[in-house]
Amino acid sequence: QVQLVESGGGLVQAGGSLRLSCAASGSIFSFNMMGWYRQAPGRQRELVAATTSGGSTNYAYSMKGRFTISRDNAKNTVYLQMNSLKPEDTAVYYCNAKKGLPMRDYWGQGTQVTVSL
């Protein structure tokens, strides 16, 4: 059973920073891809950033240059460093992992990020 546990969300002022963590129950090498998605009220869940088991990364356009995804394989943890936060970044952020054939998605419980003016 795959478990993903997020932490690090909270309330921050615009221009501030937060770092989210996603701890996996097993080796993150077993996942083809791990990433972060977010969902704001009334909006669809959207990709924020992702990293493959080979270490390549991908970012949504609006997050490039502000957010950084990284991984600590020894701790089975993926991080999302978020800088220069804007009120429009307010959302529930979810950790996602993909593995297997056919590919299957696993999700964390989500962590709230609120950016105030």
Phi, psi and omega in degrees: 000123180275131175234134177238127183237116180268154173204165174106355178288173179162195180255131181217152177280155177305137183092349181277186184227153172217153172237121176266146177236146176228110180263126180263152183283344179226189180295130180287350173295336182285347181266133176295324182208144171230148183196182178237136173238164175219156179219118176267158180304131178077006182237162178283155175294137182228151177291136173257305181198155180213155177222141180267170178296338177276353175100357178286156184231158179215139182231148168293148188302318185288348181259346182301133179088343179250324183250147177225126175262139179213169183219146173242100185296326181294330181260001183052045186227140174244141183241156171228108176271123183242118180244164178050048184294146181239156178305328180288354174277354179298125183182172167270127182257130184243137171276140181228142174226144180234135177202161172092168174229115359294155182298136179236143179263140172236143185231146169278181184277346179094150176223134185279132172241124179235125181246120182260159179288000000 
